[in-house]
Amino acid sequence: MSKHLYYVTWHTGSYVELLPVKVDQRTVQYEVEADDEELKHLEKLITTINNKDVMEEHIFVRPFDEDEDEKDKLALKKDVKDLFQVIYNLGTEKTKRYLDEL
């Protein structure tokens, strides 16, 4: 399968997009090369993170449940870590150098 270039774009907060072109220079963008299967996996991770960022239903259903809030934060942290591993694995040399410097 052939690979195509995509940009994982990190917006304010934890909102993440996967785009086929480089866009707004004010956002953090990581270049990755992915085939169709890798692209689906990347899209799934991004969707998971975007859905977990701020769960409005939890604000109203359990506004003071700090234990559940902590579980949500840990789950999001793990998903973000997994996403960065995939970004690194699929990343261009430029992306890998940038992440190595962090």
PEWO-V716701 format. One record per pair of residues at least 12 apart in sequence whose ideal C-beta (glycine too) atoms are under 10 Angstrom apart, sorted by sequence separation. I is the first residue (numbers start at 0). J is the second residue. D is the distance in Angstrom with one decimal. If there is no record, write none. Layout:
i={I I}
j={J J}
d={D D}
//
This chain:
i={5 6 14 15 16 17 86 87 5 6 8 10 54 5 6 8 11 15 17 54 57 84 4 5 6 8 10 11 83 3 4 5 6 10 17 4 9 10 54 8 9 53 83 8 9 52 6 7 8 9 51 6 7 8 17 51 54 6 7 53 5 6 7 51 52 5 6 7 17 51 5 6 17 50 51 4 5 7 15 52 4 5 17 47 48 51 52 3 4 5 17 47 50 51 2 3 4 15 16 17 49 2 3 15 48 1 2 3 14 15 47 48 2 3 5 15 47 0 1 2 5 15 16 45 48 0 1 3 7 14 15 44 47 48 0 2 3 13 14 44 47 0 2 5 13 0 5 7 8 12 15 44 45 0 7 13 14 44 9 10 13 14 44 12 13 44 45 12 40 41 44 43 44 41 40 41 41 37 41 40 37 38 33 37 29 29 31 31 33 34 30 31 33 29 31 32 33 29 31 32 30 31 32 29 30 31 29 30 13 29 30 32 30 31 15 29 30 13 29 30 13 28 29 15 30 29 13 29 9 27 15 9 7 7 9 7 7 7 7 5 2 4 7 6}
j={17 18 26 27 28 29 98 99 18 19 21 23 67 19 20 22 25 29 31 68 71 98 19 20 21 23 25 26 98 19 20 21 22 26 33 21 26 27 71 26 27 71 101 27 28 71 26 27 28 29 71 27 28 29 38 72 75 28 29 75 28 29 30 74 75 29 30 31 41 75 30 31 42 75 76 30 31 33 41 78 31 32 44 74 75 78 79 31 32 33 45 75 78 79 31 32 33 44 45 46 78 32 33 45 78 32 33 34 45 46 78 79 34 35 37 47 79 33 34 35 38 48 49 78 81 34 35 37 41 48 49 78 81 82 35 37 38 48 49 79 82 36 38 41 49 37 42 44 45 49 52 81 82 38 45 51 52 82 48 49 52 53 83 52 53 84 85 53 81 82 85 85 86 85 85 86 88 85 89 89 88 89 85 89 82 83 85 86 88 89 86 87 89 86 88 89 90 87 89 90 89 90 91 89 90 91 90 91 75 91 92 94 93 94 79 93 94 78 94 95 79 94 95 82 97 97 82 98 79 97 86 82 82 83 86 85 86 89 90 89 89 91 94 94}
d={5.6 4.9 9.7 9.6 9.3 10.0 7.2 8.6 6.7 7.6 8.5 8.6 10.0 5.9 7.0 6.5 9.6 9.8 8.4 9.7 6.9 9.8 7.6 8.9 5.2 7.6 9.3 8.4 7.2 7.3 9.0 9.8 7.3 5.6 8.9 9.1 6.3 8.4 6.7 5.1 4.1 9.6 9.2 7.2 7.4 9.8 9.2 8.7 4.9 7.7 6.8 10.0 6.9 8.1 7.7 9.4 9.6 4.6 4.5 9.8 9.8 6.9 8.2 6.4 7.0 9.1 6.0 5.9 6.1 4.7 7.7 7.6 5.9 9.8 9.9 6.3 5.4 9.8 9.8 9.9 7.5 7.6 9.5 9.1 6.9 6.5 9.8 9.5 5.7 6.0 5.6 9.0 9.6 9.3 9.0 7.0 8.5 8.6 7.3 9.5 10.0 4.3 6.7 4.8 5.1 9.6 5.9 7.7 9.5 9.0 5.4 6.2 5.0 8.8 9.5 9.9 9.8 9.5 6.6 9.3 7.0 5.6 8.5 9.5 9.0 3.8 9.0 9.8 7.3 8.5 6.1 6.7 8.7 6.1 6.0 7.6 7.7 5.8 6.0 9.1 8.5 7.1 9.1 7.6 7.3 8.7 9.7 9.6 9.7 9.8 8.8 6.1 6.9 9.9 7.3 7.8 6.4 4.8 9.9 9.8 4.1 9.5 9.8 6.0 8.2 9.5 9.5 7.5 10.0 7.9 6.2 10.0 9.2 5.9 6.8 8.0 10.0 7.9 7.0 9.2 8.6 9.1 8.9 5.9 9.7 8.7 8.0 5.9 9.7 9.3 9.2 9.1 5.2 4.9 8.6 6.0 10.0 8.7 4.0 7.8 9.1 5.4 6.3 9.0 6.5 7.1 6.1 4.3 6.9 8.6 9.1 9.3 6.0 6.6 8.9 9.0 5.0 9.2 4.9 9.7 7.0 9.1 9.6 7.2 9.2 7.5 9.8 7.7 9.8 9.5 9.8 9.6 7.8 9.4 9.7 8.8 5.5 8.9 8.8 8.5 8.3 7.6 8.7 9.7}
//
